[in-house]
Amino acid sequence: MTQTFLKSCEHWSEHYLEEMHNFYKLAGLDYLELANSVNWATVLLKIRQKVNVDALEILDVACGSGMFPTVLQQVLLEKDKKLFINYSLLDPSKFAINETKKKLRHPFHLSKEFNVTLQDFNCIGNLFHISWAIHALYAIPKNELKISLEKFYGSFKLKGFIAHACNDSHYINFHNLYIRGFRDGKFQAFCSAEDILDTLDSLDFKYKVHFIEYANTAKSDDLVIVEAYLQRCLFDDTISLSEMRKNNLTGKYLDSCNGSGGWRFPQKVALIELNKSFDWF
C-alpha cells in the first residue's frame, strides 16, 4: 500500500473525529451540491419501478462518515420518502462504517457491511441495483485503479455513480502542491476524475459525465477551521496552516484563495454516471 493510502486510513479513526467534524464545516457543501445536482428522488423511483421491488439495494463504496445519505435524507421531499432502500456500506475503515450507521434514517436502512477495500471486494452474489462512490476513490493506488473500477462496475445491476474532483479542483491541486512542497515529490498523488475517466475508457465502460463547479468558503479569521480543513485535505495534521502559508508552493496557492471576501477553495467535480440496461438521466 502507498503512503497516501495508509495516511488516509489513519485519519479515518476516532483519533481524528474533531478534525473530521471541522473539515465538514466547509466540505459539507460538496455533498449538498451533489444532492441538488440530480433529482435523486426521480432516479430512485424510476429504478424501483423498473425492477418492481419493494426495496432498492444500494452499495455505498468507501462510505466515509455517511455525509451523502445524510444530505439526501434532508433533500428528499416527504412524498418521496415512500422509498425503502436497503443500504449497504463498504469501507476499509470500521470506524467509517460505524459513523455512517449512526446517521442512516428512512428511506435508508442498514443492510450489509463490508469492511474491506474496493479492490479486495468480492461482489459475487452481492449485486446491487445501484452503487455509488462519492468523493471516495482519491487514495486508491493508481496501479490498482483499474481493478477497483472493475470491482465497482461488477457490483451493480443497473446504475453506478462516481463523484470525484478534477485536476483543476482544490482537492487535487492542493495535494499535488503539498507533495512537491513538503514530500519531495515522493508521495503518490491523489487519483483525479481524469484518471478515473481514462481508466473507464480503457475498460470500454459506457458513461456520461456532468461537471459541477462551486467553492468551499470560510471567513478570513476562521483559521482553526481552515487549518483542520486543509490538514484533512492532505491527511496530514503535522503541518500547521502557518507552515503551509510559508511554503513557496502551498503558500502562493493559499494566498490566491484568501481575499477580501474570505477564504475560497474552488472545486470542479465530475459526476460520472455508469449505465447497464437502463435510461440515462
N, C-alpha and C positions, 0 to 999 in steps of 0.2 A: 504494500500500500504506500502511496505517496505521503509526504509530509502534509500536503494540503488536505488530503482526505482525513488523516489522523487528527489534525488540528480541528477540523470541522466536527468530528465525532466527539472530541474532548469538550468542545463548547456546548454540545447538546447533552448537558448533565445538570444535576441540581446545583452544582457549584457556580453555575453561570446564570442562575434564574433571574437575578436582578438585572444583569446585563441584557438578557433576553427581553425582559419587560421594557427596559429603556429603549432598546432597539425598535420595538414595535410602536413606540410613541411616534416614530417617523415612518417606519416601514409598514405599519398597518394600512397605509394608503395603497400599497402595492396590491393588496387583496381587495380593497374596496373598488379600485379601478377595474380589476378583472371581473369582479362580481357585477359591475354595471356595464361592462363592455359587451355582454351577451345576455339575451333573455333566457337565463338558465331554466326558469320555470317551464318555458315553452319547449326547450331542448329535452328536459327530463320527462315531461308529459308525453311528448311525441314518441320518445323511445319506449316508454311504458306501454303506450297504445300499440306500438308495432309488435312488441314481444308478448303483449297480452298477459302480463303477470301482475299479481297484487303488489309485489315489491321489486324494485330495481336493485341490482347488485353493482356497487361501485367500489373500486380499489383506489385508495389514496396513496400514491407512491412517494416515499420519503415525506411522510405526513407532517414532520416538524412538530410545531405546537398546536396544530389544528386551526390556524388562522383562516384558511379558506372556507371550510364548512361553517366556522363561526360567523363569518361575514355573510355567507349565503343564507344562513338561518335568519339574518336580520333583513335581507333584501327581498326574500320570498314573501309575496302577499299572502294574507290569511287564506284566501281561496285556493292558493297553490299548495298549501300545506296538507292537502289531501294526499299528497305523495307519501309513500312509505319507502324508505331506502335503507337496505342493508349495507352498512358502511364498513368496509374492511381497511385495515391500516397496515402499511409496510414501512419499516424504518430500521436502520441498523442500531438506532438508539432506543433502548427500552424506556428511558426517561421520556423521549419524544412521544412514544406511543401512549404512555400513561398520561402525559399532559393533554394530548388530543382527546383521549377517552373522557376526561373531565368536562370537556366543552361540548360534546355531542348532544344535541337536542333534536326533537322532531323537526323535519322529517328524517333525520339521520339517526340510525340505530346501530349500535356496535354489532359487528358480525365477527369476522375473523381477524386474527392478529398474526403478523409475520415479522418477527424480529430478525431481519436479515437484510443484506444489501440487495439492490435490484439485480445486480449482475449474478448473484448467487440464488436468486429466487427461482424455485421450481413451480411453475404455474400449471402443471398438468393436473387436470381435474378441478382447477380453481379459476375457470374463465368467468370474467365479469362482463356485464353489459357495457360498462364504461370504466376506463381507467384514466386518472389524471395525475400529472406530476407538476405541481405548482411552485415555481421557484425552488426546485428540488434537486437538480442534477449538476449543480456547479462543481462539486468536489469530486465527481467521478473521474478516476484516472483516464486520460484521453485514450490510452490503448485499450481501455475496457468500455469505451462509449458504444462501440458497435454491438457488442454482446448485450449491453444494458438496454439499448433501444430494441434489439430483437426480443429480449425478455418482455419489455414493456408492450411491444406490438402483439406479442403472443398472449398477453394476459386478458385482452378484451375481445368481446364478440362483435360489438358494433362501432364504438367510438373511443378514441383516445384524445386527450388534450394535454399539451405541454405548454406551460407559460415560462418564459426564460428571457433573461436580459441579453441585449445585443452588445456587440463590441463597443459601440459608442455610448453605452449607458454608464452610469456611475458605478454600478457594481463590478462590471468587468474592467473598466478603465482604471478605477482607483486601485483595484487589486493588482493590476499589471504594474502600475507605478510603484506600489509597495514592494513587489518582488524585485524590481530594479533598484529601488532606493534603499531598501533595508536587508534584502536577502541575496544580493549579488547575482540576481537573475537565476538562482538555483532552485527555487520552488516552482512547482508546476502551476501554471496559470489556471484560473477557473475555465471550465467549458463555457462557451458562449452560445447564443442562439444560432449563430452562423455555423459553429462546429456541429450542432445538432442537425441543422438543415442539410449540411453537406453529407453527413452520415446517413440521413434518411434518403437522400438522393442516391447514395452508393448502394443502399439496400433496395432501391426502387419501390419504396413505400409511398403511396399517394397521400398528399396532404394539401391543405390550404393554410395560409398564414395571414394574420391580421396584426398590425403593429399599433401599439398603444404608447403614447408619449405623455409624460407628466413629470413632476418633480417632487421629491421629498423635501419638506421645508421645516425650518426651525428659526426661532428668534436668535438674533446675534449673541445674546447673553445666555442662551441655554447651553452652556458649554459642557455641563456634566452629561446631559442627554446626547449632545452631538458627539462627545468623546466615546460614549458607550455605543452609539450607532456605528461610528467609524471603526471601532475595535471589532465589533461584531461583523462588519463587512469584510474584515480581514481574518477573522477568527484568531485574533492576537491582542490580548489585553496587556502585553508587556510594553507597548509603545503608547505614550501619552499623546493627547492632542497637541500639546506644546512641541513634542518631538516631531510629530507629523508635519507641523507647520514650519519647523526649522529645516526640514529636509528639502534639498533642492528640487526634487521631483514631486513629492506629495505636497510640499508647501506651495509651490506655484499653482498646482491644481486647486488646492483648498482656498487659496486667495481668490481664484476665479469663481468659487462657489459662495463666497461671503461678501455681500454687497450691502448697500444701504437698506435693502428690504429684508435683510437677514440671510440665513443660510438657505441655499437652494442646490439640491443634488439632482441633476437631470437624469431621467430614465427613458429608455426606449425598450419596450418589452414585446417580444414576439409571442402571440397566442397561436399555437400550431394545432390544427385540427386534423387528426388522422381518422380515416373512414373505412369501414368494412360493411358493404351491402346496406347502406342507409343514405338518406338525403344529406347533402351538405347544408350547414347552417350559415 
